[in-house]
Amino acid sequence: MDKLKVLVVDDDPMVRETLYEMLTRFAGCYTETAKSGKEGLEKIQNDDFNVVFTDLTMPEMNGIDLIKEAK
């Protein structure tokens, strides 16, 4: 089975880095990160992800709007 491709979107660098490490090192996922909803949306539009973890409250574009736009 191929590795799950995961996108982590969060404006808090500590949360991004922690989730990245956990998903990559311990779960064996291929993981990318984005520091804003806008950056996350660009990555989603340019690539396919199996799972998106997103913060709900971020400047510019919140997590709900990100998911609505990505859908």
C-alpha positions in Angstrom: 0.0 0.0 0.0 1.2 3.5 -0.8 1.9 6.0 2.0 -1.0 8.3 3.0 -0.4 11.8 1.7 -1.3 14.3 4.4 -1.4 18.1 4.5 -1.1 19.9 7.8 -2.4 23.5 7.7 -1.8 25.6 10.8 -0.5 29.1 11.5 1.3 27.9 14.7 4.7 26.6 13.8 4.9 24.4 16.9 1.7 22.6 16.0 2.8 22.2 12.3 6.2 20.8 13.3 4.8 18.5 15.9 2.1 17.0 13.6 4.6 16.8 10.8 7.0 14.8 12.9 4.3 12.5 14.3 2.8 11.8 10.9 6.1 11.4 9.1 8.2 9.6 11.6 5.7 7.5 13.6 2.9 6.9 11.2 5.0 6.7 8.0 2.9 9.2 6.1 4.2 11.5 3.3 3.4 14.9 4.9 3.5 18.5 3.7 2.7 21.6 5.7 1.2 25.0 5.0 1.3 28.0 7.4 -2.0 29.6 6.2 -5.3 28.6 4.7 -4.4 30.4 1.5 -1.1 28.4 1.2 -2.9 25.2 2.0 -5.5 25.8 -0.7 -2.8 26.4 -3.2 -1.2 23.0 -2.3 -4.5 21.3 -2.5 -5.2 22.7 -5.9 -1.8 21.5 -7.1 -1.7 18.1 -5.6 -3.9 15.3 -4.2 -4.0 14.6 -0.5 -5.7 11.7 1.3 -6.1 13.7 4.5 -6.0 17.4 5.5 -5.5 18.4 9.1 -6.4 22.1 9.5 -6.6 24.6 12.3 -10.1 26.2 12.5 -8.9 29.7 13.5 -6.3 31.3 11.2 -5.9 34.8 9.7 -7.0 35.4 6.2 -8.8 32.1 5.6 -10.0 29.9 8.5 -10.1 26.1 8.3 -13.8 25.8 7.5 -13.4 28.1 4.5 -10.3 26.2 3.4 -12.3 22.9 3.4 -15.2 24.5 1.6 -12.9 25.9 -1.1 -11.0 22.7 -1.4 -14.2 20.7 -1.8 
